[in-house]
Amino acid sequence: MYIALLTYTAPIDEIDYLLAEHAEWMTKQYESGYFLASGGRPGGEGRVVIARPMARGKLDAVLARDPLVLRRMARYQVIDFRCTRTDGGMLAYNEALGEAS
């Protein structure tokens, strides 16, 4: 799995103009099954995305198509980790992750 930290590199008033386009892009990533969860970071400095297991190159290609990244208004830092334990409510994900290992 991956944690992708999106950090804004442009002023928030410029980011605001692209948020609808970014939200549409995010929806497509959920529909494609790439993203599991996302949300804003405290202080409005960016967002956090939890992505399902996939080839790292695939994730990099997906993130590179974010409208904020394409317009150089944000960048991603990706943290790769092996999820070995989850809360019971995420049991289905934990089982799928075990199969992906």
C-alpha positions as CSV (number, residue, x, y, z in Angstrom):
1,M,0.0,0.0,0.0
2,Y,1.0,3.6,-0.3
3,I,0.4,6.8,1.6
4,A,0.7,9.8,-0.9
5,L,1.2,13.2,0.7
6,L,0.1,16.0,-1.6
7,T,1.7,19.3,-0.7
8,Y,0.5,22.6,-2.3
9,T,3.3,24.6,-3.8
10,A,1.2,27.5,-5.0
11,P,-0.9,30.0,-3.0
12,I,-4.2,28.6,-1.8
13,D,-6.2,31.2,-3.9
14,E,-4.6,29.7,-7.0
15,I,-5.2,26.2,-5.8
16,D,-8.9,27.0,-5.3
17,Y,-9.4,27.5,-9.1
18,L,-8.4,23.9,-9.7
19,L,-10.1,22.1,-6.8
20,A,-13.2,21.1,-8.9
21,E,-10.9,19.6,-11.6
22,H,-8.8,17.9,-8.9
23,A,-12.0,16.5,-7.2
24,E,-13.2,15.1,-10.6
25,W,-9.8,13.4,-11.1
26,M,-9.9,12.0,-7.5
27,T,-13.4,10.5,-8.2
28,K,-12.0,8.8,-11.3
29,Q,-9.2,7.2,-9.2
30,Y,-11.7,5.9,-6.7
31,E,-13.8,4.5,-9.5
32,S,-10.8,2.8,-11.0
33,G,-10.1,1.2,-7.6
34,Y,-6.7,2.9,-7.1
35,F,-7.5,5.0,-4.0
36,L,-8.9,3.7,-0.7
37,A,-9.2,6.9,1.4
38,S,-8.2,10.6,1.2
39,G,-8.6,13.8,3.1
40,G,-7.2,17.2,3.8
41,R,-4.2,17.9,5.9
42,P,-4.4,20.2,8.9
43,G,-3.7,23.8,8.1
44,G,-4.8,23.5,4.4
45,E,-1.3,22.6,3.3
46,G,-2.4,19.7,1.1
47,R,-4.0,16.3,1.2
48,V,-3.4,12.6,2.1
49,V,-4.3,9.7,-0.1
50,I,-4.1,6.0,0.8
51,A,-3.7,4.0,-2.3
52,R,-4.1,0.2,-2.7
53,P,-1.2,-2.0,-3.6
54,M,0.0,-1.7,-7.2
55,A,3.2,-1.4,-9.1
56,R,5.0,1.8,-7.9
57,G,5.4,2.9,-11.5
58,K,1.6,2.7,-12.0
59,L,1.0,4.8,-8.9
60,D,3.5,7.4,-10.1
61,A,1.8,7.6,-13.5
62,V,-1.6,8.0,-11.8
63,L,-0.4,10.8,-9.5
64,A,1.4,12.6,-12.3
65,R,-2.0,13.1,-14.0
66,D,-3.4,15.1,-11.0
67,P,-4.4,18.5,-12.4
68,L,-2.6,20.2,-9.5
69,V,0.6,18.4,-10.4
70,L,0.3,18.9,-14.1
71,R,0.1,22.7,-13.5
72,R,3.0,22.5,-11.0
73,M,0.8,23.7,-8.1
74,A,1.5,20.7,-5.9
75,R,3.7,17.7,-5.5
76,Y,3.4,14.2,-4.1
77,Q,5.6,12.4,-1.6
78,V,4.9,8.7,-1.6
79,I,5.5,6.4,1.3
80,D,5.4,2.6,0.5
81,F,4.4,0.3,3.3
82,R,3.4,-3.3,3.8
83,C,0.1,-3.3,5.6
84,T,0.2,-6.4,7.9
85,R,-2.6,-5.4,10.4
86,T,-5.9,-3.6,10.2
87,D,-8.9,-2.9,12.3
88,G,-11.6,-5.5,12.0
89,G,-13.7,-3.1,9.9
90,M,-11.0,-3.3,7.3
91,L,-10.8,-7.1,7.3
92,A,-11.7,-7.4,3.6
93,Y,-8.8,-5.1,2.7
94,N,-6.4,-7.0,5.0
95,E,-7.3,-10.3,3.3
96,A,-6.8,-8.8,-0.1
97,L,-3.4,-7.4,1.0
98,G,-2.3,-10.8,2.2
99,E,-3.1,-12.2,-1.3
100,A,-1.1,-9.4,-2.9
101,S,2.0,-10.2,-0.9
